[in-house]
Amino acid sequence: MNLQTDEVKFRLQRFQQLLNQHQIDLALIINPLNIFYFSGTFTKGFLLISPKEVKILVNRPWERAKKETLIPCEPIKSLKELPLIISSLCSKGLLGIEKENISAREFFRYQELLEVYSFTAIDQLILETRAVKTPYEIECIRKAGRMLDKALKRALPQFKPGIKELEASGILEKELRLLGHPGLTRSLNGFELTFGYLISGKEGLNPTPYYTGEGGEGVFGFPGGASYKKILKEDEPILIDFSGYHQGYYIDQTRMVSFKKLPYAQEVYQVSLYILDQLKDFIKPGINGEEVFFKAKDLSEKTGFGAYFMYSDGDLGFIGHGVGLQIDEPPILGKKQKMRIQENMVIALEPKFHLPEVGVIGVEETFLVTKHGLVSLNTTSTKWKILKRSV
């Protein structure tokens, strides 16, 4: 299943409608990931979108971009060529630019080169377009879930008591890599992630600089996730928060495993599943991210575990997020988040508890929003898995 011209045209038309609504005469897109979304190729260069025309200006790699792109392209060798090319599409007016993806120095340079235009930010318009997924994107995310499930089924039987967290993580990472995962999980909000986090026991409570559902010791200079700790202790819970990948798209998922029954931890896990199930019934198109967060918060308080809910060095203030080309796209389901959930958005819900002397316990599931509610895109069972202890 490859990206097709009709898919790209549909995305461009949605974005062009937003440009019209905001009276923007031309969009100048620089971020290679956004260029890929609208064209099918990664390139260093520029994507120009007016309400009626589209063009990629490719600095490099020209031959590859020319082969891959699904929209018209032409080479550009120097930034000095940009004003003349832009003027051929739009001689003056309001120019949209990604202010969050360029430095202040670059922004002032564009202002200097394109002084006849007024500038406005289009970052949110791009994210708004990307937030509502097409059938093609939904199928990519579903296939990413199948990849992750297959990798887990291959990796978990290889886990043995006493091996390091890093070794266990590496086993799963290898299986994912062999299935086509690039090894990097792209983030909108600056997280530094490879495949995901595998953490165990109370060391998983160590916070990171990022707002994530869990932490972990990590390695020196790279906090979060697996460490040199010898795990796969029989009396500790193991949390696996990993991504699957397909054709540029991710799926997010957290599952719990251990080598023996852990009654208290598994009881709390059932609370996480209960909250997930309640949120699945609660979320419908039209409500906003803040409403979802406070519903989850209220549910956690009623279970008696509210003090530990999504609490890592303070209240994390979110319960979920969008998923797509990046693991943490809009909509954000958290405090002060007013973006309304729409049909065909894809969201991950991750109710988790940070329990002193036990560790992080919870689940994460990625859902498609339909007009009737949520439909899971994951394949892996949410049941707590007891691993075999044989050597």
Secondary structure, 3 states (H helix, E strand, C coil): CCCCHHHHHHHHHHHHHHHHHCCCCEEEECCHHHHHHHHCCCCEEEEEECCCCEEEEEEECHHHHHHHCCCCEEECCCHHHHHHHHHHHCCCEEEEECHHHCCHHHHHHHHHHCCCEEEEECHHHHHHHHHECCHHHHHHHHHHHHHHHHHHHHHHHHCCCCCEHHHHHHHHHHHHHHCCCCCCCCCCCCCCCCCEEEEEHHHHHCCCCCCCCCCCCCECCECCCCCCCECCCCCCCEEEEEEEEECCEEEEEEEEEECCCCHHHHHHHHHHHHHHHHHHHHCCCCCEHHHHHHHHHHHHHHHCCHHHECECCCECCEEEEECCCCCCEEEEEECCCCCECCCCEEEEECCEEEECCCEEEECEEEEEEECCEEEECCCCCCCCEECCCCC
